[in-house]
Amino acid sequence: MDVELRYLRSFVGVVEAGSFTDAAIDLGISQAAVSRHVAALERALDVRLLHRTTRSVEPTQAGERVVRRARQMLILLTELRQEVHDGGSTVRVGYAWSALGKHTPAFQREWASALPHSELRLIRSNTPTAGLAEGISDLAILRRIPDNRSLELVAIGVEKRYCAMASSDPLAGKRSVTLAQVASSPVALDLRTGSTRLDLWPDDRQPERTISIEDVDDWLTVIGSGRARGITAESTAHQYRRPGLVYRPVRDAPPVQVYAAWSRLDPPAARREVVELLARIYA
């Protein structure tokens, strides 16, 4: 399979612009070139990527998947070029749900004095390794240990657990709640990247029903609608305040351990300074 970057750029350009003509204008090439590139990509992948009519161009189901991956690849290429030119001075810190919650502003403020020759970039990546395995982050903030032995993890702090619920929920009037009270209604869980799993409850007191969600935005939408409750780390409660949604401490739940992580095979040069800064902020 021979896929060139210009094929990906043209395909993403068509999807984003909505037409071959507008994509050609945005890319600064001819419409015929855009058409050739998209056709070549379809041949290389052996799949139809676009539904074409006289009035519109829409990605097929396969095209939706390809455009997501293509965007990631183009972003990685841009970051690679930047890294080559700036000498690797940008440190990308990934996180899945929330960065550092209430500690995020302090982390950003103190970065300049702790690492004066490096630029901080926070990246949300809803993957088990917060972008490490995908190559889009250099370090990651994790609140659950992924099934990936190629990572080095260092504990940097702990966070309390909070229950998120609709403001109309019967528990919303309480100052704090228990695991048993939370389990009396459906519980929304992100089993890939969330910090809460069913083993948080004893086997005989687990929620009777759970709702599987994909990421923090999906989680917030389901809970805000009143269809479910959710348990999360303190950082989420600080970072994602929404109208119609409240957070209450879960007084009998163990705290969430927070880790800094990086690849054993390609450890970032600034990892010691970053870990020291994170541990100092959490302390």
Protein Blocks (a to p, Z undefined) as FASTA:
>chain_A
ZZdfklmmmmmmmmmnopaklmmmmnopafklmmmmmmmmmmmnopafbdcdfkbccddf
klmmmmmmmmmmmmmmmmmmmmmmnoopaccdddfkbmnlmmmmmmmmmmmmmmmmbccd
ddddddfklommnopafbdcdfbdcddfkbccddfbdcdddddddfkbmklmpmbdcfkl
mmmpccdddfklmcbdfklpcfklccfbdcddfblmlmmmmmmnopaccdddfklmmmmc
cehiacdddfkbccddddddddfklccfklmmmmmmmmmmmZZ
